[in-house]
């Protein structure tokens, strides 16, 4: 009974918090308010999973299938996977409910924009039920989550590329309109910062993870440096009209992040004879770096999930030419406490695609929080695991796709000269 009351109180608090934040930030449009609710749900679930992973052993070892867990690693990974599983299940259910919704006047649109208290309760209920999933079933979900995380990274690549081009175009436009040389200096300085960070990471990776016997780390880093050099020089060629040093710098930085993340996740087995990364370790600094990394991931993945999902038209999910702007009767001004129905003619974003990306983001943050270590050991000595090489190859494959897509964006106007890429 106390557990039920806790879930009810938590749901009420979450709904009230989002309502207050939306009122303060004047996000009174229905579409904006809905995305703020989902954003809050994503971040709250991620933080709860993180806390339970690190500090919930004493309670979790007495609940459901986690009674069979042999240690804190088992319960910690188990609760993270179960919570993200619940998020993915709820998103999948909502996705099926809102497929084909074109405006907020349709009855099914309420499943997207209303019933927040019931959604929080449903999420809590699914989470409680998932506690009784067997560890073997959790590992089956972990395998699916690893594949889905790779797909999320691919969607993220398109999002990062779009953001990089928009950022560069905005600053270049400011430079051309004002003739202020400081804008040009800022563009060059920002590009140098991106490249400086990337080069620093390369050096640190070679020092701490490379060397004799570190064939995989050495190989991944060398390929990253070579491909980064290729796209950088390609972007500054005169024949490449849409090349930009700042865009290249940001893409190189993102690919460097994928490479370093893959190298840090390299498993220790017969295929990886590197011993450099096991010497001179500092537990305190490693914990601090990892904690900052998890916090950064929660924030960026939550934002990327909401942002990329709301930009469904970029992936062919919504006809942007069919959009109609709706203004309030007061000329567009929002009144405090009144929600403006801005989707009565057309939806602001594709609801079904929103939940598809949301589910992928939930599974990805779950993989990050367990450091892609998909293994659970039970008290009887039985082990349930998925090869940790999945982590490595998902990220490396995503990096190669990132390089390929950006390189194609540079040369496509030259190869397909008859098409309009504006």
N, C-alpha and C positions, 0 to 999 in steps of 0.2 A: 504494500500500500504506500509506503514511504517513497519507493521508487517511482510509482505512478505520479504521486504529488510533486516529486522533484521534476519529472518531465513536464508536467503541466506548468509549474512555476517557471521553468527554464524557457518554455515556449512563450509564455506571457512576457517575460523579461526581454527576450529576443525581439518579439514583435514591437514592444513599446520602444526599445532602443532605436530600432530602425525608423520608426515613425518620428521620434524626436529628432534624429539626425536629418531625416528628409525635410522636416519642417525648418530646421536651422539653415540647411543648405538650399532651401527653396526648390527642392526637386519634386514639385507638385505634379509633374506630368506622370500619367499612369505608367507609361513605358519605362521612364527613368526610375520611378519608385519600385517597380517590380524587379528591375535589375539590381537595385540597391539591396532589396530583400535577399535575392539569390547570392549576391556578393557576400553579404553578412553570413548567410548560412554556410557558404564555402569556407570562409575564414574561421568561423567558430568551430566547425567540425575539424578542420585541420589542427587548430590549437588544442582542442580537447584530445584528439588522437595523439598529439605530441606529448601532452602532459601525462596521459595514461600510459604511453609507451615507456616513459622514464620513471614514473612514480606510482604506477598503479598495480605493481606486482602483487602486493599483499592482498588486495581485493580481487584482482582478476584470477588468481590461481584457485579461487573457490567458486568460480562461475562457469557454468556450461562445460563445453569441450575443453576449455583452457585449464580445467582441473588436471588434465593429462599432461600438461606442459612440464618439462623438466627444469626450466630455468627462466630467468627474466627475459632473455632474448626471445624465447618462444612466445611468452605472453605479450611482450612489447610488439613484436612483429605481427602477432595474431590480432591484437586489438586495432592496430593501424589498418591492416587489410580488411578487417570486418567493418570498420567505420566507413572506409572509402567504398567498400562493397555496397553498403547501405545507401550512400550518396549516389552511386551509379544506378542502383535499382530504382530509387525514387525518381531520378532524372529520366530513366528509360520509361517508367510508367507514365510520367507527365508528357514525354515525347509522343507516346502513342495516343494520348488523349488530345493533343493539340495539332496533330498532323493536318495540314490543309486549312488551318484557320487563317482567314484573310483580313478580318477586322474585329474590333472589340465588341461589336454588336452581336456576334455569334455567341450562343450560350457556352460553347466550349472554351471561349477566351477567358472565362472566369477561372478555369483550372490554372491558367498562367498568371493572372493578375490578382486573384483573390484567394481566400481560404488559407491564409498564412498560418494561423494557429493549427489548423488540421495538418498542414504540411510538416510543421515542426513535430507534431505528435506522431505522424506517420514515420518520419525519419527516426525518431526515438524508438518507435515500436519495431521498425525493421532492424535497427541496431541491436536491440535486446534479443530479437529472434536470431540474429546472426551469431550471437555468442554461443549458440548451441550447434552451430555448424561444425562438422568434424574437421580436424586439422588437414585431412587429406582433401576435403572439398575446398578449404581455404587455399591450398596450394594450386588446385585447379583454377581457382579464380586468379591467383597470382600470375599464372602463365598468361591468362587472357589480359590481365592488366599490363603485363610487360609488352605485349603486342600493341595494345591500345595506346600505351605511352609512346611507342614509336610513331604511331599515326598522329598523336597530339603534337609531337615534336615537328613533324612534317607540316602540319597546319601552322605551327608557330613560326616556321621558317618564312612562310608567305606573309604572315603578319609582321615579322621583323623587317622583311624586305620592303613591304608597303610603308611601314613607319619610317624607315631610313630614307626612302625616296621623298616622302612628304616633308620630312624634316629638312632635308637638303634644299628642296624646291622652295620652301618657305624662306629660308635664309638667303638663298640666291635672289629671290624676288625682292626681298628687303634691300639687298645690296644694289640691284639694278635700279630700283625706284628712288633710292636716296643718294646714290653715289657716295655713300659713306664707306671709306676704306676699312673702317673697323669691322664691318660685317665680313669682308673678305678675310681679314686677319682672324676673326673668330672661327670661320669655316676651316681655315688651315690649321689653327690651333686645336680645334676639336678633333680633326682628323689625326693630328700628331699624337694627341692624348690616346685615342683608340689604338693606334699602332704601337705607342709606347707601352701601354698595358699588355697588349698581345705579346710583344717581344719579351717583356719581363716575365710573363707566364711561361713562355717557351724556355727561357733560361732556367727558371726555377724547376720546371718539369724535367729538363735534362739533368739538372744537378741532383734532384731528390728521387727521381723515378727512372732515370736513364742510366746508361753506362754498360759495362760488360755483362752479358747475360740477359739484359733487359730488351730482348728483341722486339717484343710487341710495343713497348713504350717508345723505343727508338724509332721504330717504323711508323707508328702513328704520328709522332712529332715531325719526322722528316717529311712525310706526305703533307701534313698541315702547312709546313713552311713553304714547300714547293707550290702547292695550290694557292696559298695566300699571295705568293709572289706573282703567280700567273694572272690572277684576277686583278691585282693592283696595277700591274703594267698594262693590262688590257684596258682598264678603266681610264687611263690617262692618254691613250692613243687618240690622235686627232680624228681618225675615221669613226671613232665611237662617239656618237652624238650624246647619248644619255649617261656617259661615264662621269663619275664624281668621286673624288678622293675620300670625302667624308662618308659617303655611302659604303665604299669599299672597306674603309676602316672599321665601320660598325659591323659589317658582315664578317670580316676577318676576326673581330673580337668575339662574335657569337660562335663562329666555328671553332675558335680557340677554346671557348668555354666547353663546347661539346667534346672536344678532344681531351682536355684536362679532366673532365668529369669521367670519361671512359677510362682513362689511364688510372685514376685514383681507384676505380672499381675493378681493376684487373684482379682476378682470383689468384691465390697462391697454390699452385699445383705443379704437376710435372711439365705442363706446357709453358709455364712462366718461371724461369730459373733465376729471375732478377732478385737480388737480396739487398740492393741499395736502399729500397724504400722501407726496410725493416730496421735500419740502423739510425741511431741518434733521434729517436722519436720523443716527442714531448707530449704527454697525455693532456696536460692542461691546455696547451696551445691548440692541439688537435680538436679537443672538445669545443674550444671557443670558436675556432674556424668553422667547425661543423654546425654549431648552433647558429652562427650568423648566416651560414649557407641555407639552413632550413628556414629561418625567418625570411630571408630574401626570396626563397623559392615559394613560400606560402603567399607572400605579397604579389610577386610577379605572376605566378601561375593563376592566382585568383583574378588578377586584372586581365591577363591574357585570355582567360576563359570567357569572361564577360565581354571583352573587347572584340575578340575574334568571332564569338557567337553572334554578337550584334551586327557584325559586318558580314553576314551570311551571303549578301549579294556578291562579295568578292569571289565566292566559290560557286557562283551560279545558282544560288538558292533563292534569290529574290530579285525581281526585275526593278532596278532602281529607277527606271523611267516611268514606272507605274505608281511611284510614290506621290501622295498628295498631302501637302502640309495642312494641318488643321489648327486654326487659331480660336482662342476663346472669344466669347461675345464681348469681353471687355477690351478687345484689341490686342490680346496676347498676354496681358498682365495676369499674374497669378495671385490669387488671394490666399492668405494664410489659412491653412486647414482645409482648403478645397482642392480636390484632386482633379486636374484637367484631363479629360478624356481625349487624348491626342491620336487615337487609333480607330476612330469611328468609321473612317473611310478605308484606310489601309494600315496594316501593322508596320511599326517602326523597324522590326527585325523579324526574321523567320523563327517562330517559336520552336518548331521541331528541331531545327538545326541548332538552336540555342542549347537545348537540353542534350543533344548529341555531343557537342563540344564540352559542355559542363561535365558530362559523365567521363569523357576522355581525360579532362583536367583532374577530376577526382582520382582516377586511377593512376595518373602520372604523379601527383603529389604523394600518393601512397607509396609508390616505388621509391621516390626520393627519400621519404622519411624512414624507410627500412634500409636505405642505402643499397637497394637492389639485391639485398641478401635474402633470397627466397628460400629459407630453410627453417623448419620447425622440428625440434627434438622433443620426444615425449619421455615420460618417466620410465617406461619399459625399454627404452633404448632405441625404439623405432624412430626413423628419421623421414621426414617429408620434405623434399627439396626440388627446386628447379635450378638448372645450371646457371651459375652467376655469369657465365659468358654471354647470356642473353642481354645483360646490362651493357656490356662492352660493345657488342655488335649492333645493338639498336642505336646507340649514340653515334658510333662511327659511321653507320649507314646513313643516319640523319645528317651527319656533317657532310658526307659526300654529296647527298642530295642538295644540301644548302649551297655548296660550291657550284654544283651543276646548274641549279636554277638561277643563281645570280649571274653566272657566266653566260647563260642563255639570254637573260634579260639584257646583257650588254651587246651581244652579237646578233640578236634576233632582228633588229631593224636592218642590219646589213644582209643577213641571209634571206629574209622575207621582205625585200625592199618594196613590194607592192602593197603591203599592209600598213594601216595607220596605227601606230603605237602611242599616239598622244593621249 
